Amino acid sequence: MTDVVSGQAAPPAYGPATTNLADILERVLDKGIVIAGDIKIDLLDIELLTIRLRLFVSSVETARKAGIDWWETDPALSSRAARHELREENQRLRERVAALESGDAAGSAAPKSEAGA
């Protein structure tokens, strides 16, 4: 007598392989994705409002490769940029104070009034 194996082999999968959310997110961040759109509101052929939306989703490395790095220079988003902006403002103010103390009219914001004019 022969033994009969009671099990069926799984049918071959013909569709695309399933991916999970982490794989999709990794692919999007690695390559980047751009979503662009325009919203226009017209009334009787008069343009009242135009909104342009541009969304670029990527990793920081991919964004840098694309030449996008505004978050590094925006003082509201970067403490390094905020310190740099404060240093520049401090330097401008020091130069202006030095110019005012030396009597240089070019350093003042308002022109000096001429005495006896």
Secondary structure by P-SEA (a helix, b strand, c coil): cbbbbcccccccccccccccaaaaaaaaaabbbbbbbbbbbbccccccbbbbbbbbbccaaaaaaaccccccccccccaaaaaaaaaaaaaaaaaaaaaaaaccccccccccccccc
